[in-house]
């Protein structure tokens, strides 16, 4: 029985190319050295500290606004919040995006050979 005319004939499975085989070599997937682990750990700690600092500044701004907004002062506080909150939100969002981004594939992480 032959295949229907609308279907193309099936191709045999392809064998992996030399590039694909070489990209999976153990040299690429080697364990990290102690120096690399320390560098990655330090970088992650700095990223975390930046995010924590900006988040604390954001929370302090909100707490300050609630404390100082009593009656006649509200219009001044509202004007200050209109200026401060967008900038803090942008900085916090940028820091979180930077913190969540994985940069292991960049040139700075590769060992000098």
N, C-alpha and C positions, 0 to 999 in steps of 0.2 A: 504494500500500500504506500503510495507516495504522499508527500506533504501537500497541503492545499496550496494553490497558486499564490495566495495573498501573503503567505509567510516566507521570509527569506530562509535559505538553507542554514542550518546550525553550524557555527564555527567550532573547531576543537578548542579546548581551554588553552589559554596562553601560558607559556612558561615565564617566570619572573625574569626581568631584565637584570643585567649585571649591576646597574645603578641601584636598583631596589635591593638586591642582595647585599651590596656594599654599604648601603645606608643602615642596615640592621646589624652591622658588625659590632662585636663587643667593645671596640674602642669608643663608639658613640654612646653606649649605655654603661660606661664604667661607673663605679661608685665615686662619690665626691670625696675629695681629700679633706683633711681636717681644716686646712686653710680656707678652702672653698665653703665649707659648712659654717665656719666662723664668720666669714664675710657675708654670707646670705643671712645668718642670724642677726648680725649687726644691722644690716640694711632693713630687715623686717622690724626690728625694735625701733629704729628711727621712724619708719613709716607709721608704726602704731602710735608712737609718741606724738607725731604731728596730728594724727586724726584725733587722739584723745585731747590734746591741747585745744584744737579748734572746736571740738564738741563741747568742752568745758566753757570756752569763751561764749559759744552760742547759748548754753544754758544759763550762764551768768547774766547775759544780756536780757534773756527772758525774765529771770528772777528780779533783776534790777528794775525792769519796766513795770512789773506787777507791784513791787514795793513802792516805787516812786510815783505811781499813777494814782494820786489821791485828789479827786475833785478838780480843782482849777489847774492843776499841773498836767492833766491828761493831754491837752493839745500839744504842749512842748514835748512830752514823752512820745506821743504819736509821730510827731515830725522827726524826732531822732530815730525812732524805730524804722520809719520809712527810708532813712539813709543807711542805717547800720545793718538791718536784717538781710537785705538782698546781697550785700557784700559778704557777710558772714556765711550765708547759705551757699553762695557760689564757691567760696574758699573751702567750705566743708565738703561740698559735693566733689570738687576737684581733688581734694586730699583723699577722699574715700575711693574715688575712681583710680587714683594713682596707687593707693594701697592694694586694691583688688587686682590690679594689672600684674600679670606675670612677666618678668623681664629676663627669664633665664636664657632665652635664645639670643639676647643682644650681644654685641661684640665686647662689651665691658666685662662680661662674665667668663669669656673664654680665656683659657690659660695662655700665657706667652710661651710659644714653642720655639 
